Amino acid sequence: MTNIIPFPAASRAELDGGFIRDDLTPSKCREAFYFIDLVEADGSRFCMWDGNSYDEALAVLGEFRRGGIATRDLLRGH
């Protein structure tokens, strides 16, 4: 028997992104695309926001942070 009680890891919001490579609309190819996932303690992910503005993505990530949720910007490494 152990007296250690496992506590679940806290959720976090992660900002990631990339470039659209294949799309039915050729004008959108190579367009920047960003998304914020909420990562749950069990590793499951839910997309909470997406768009093509990094500045807007940072603003949304800041809202998560102000709400008490840990955040990570995977594009900047912090």
Secondary structure, DSSP 8 states (H G I E B T S, - for coil): -----------EEEEEEEE----SSGGGTT-EEEEEEEE-TTS-EEEEEEES-HHHHHHHHHHHHHTT-EEEETTTT-
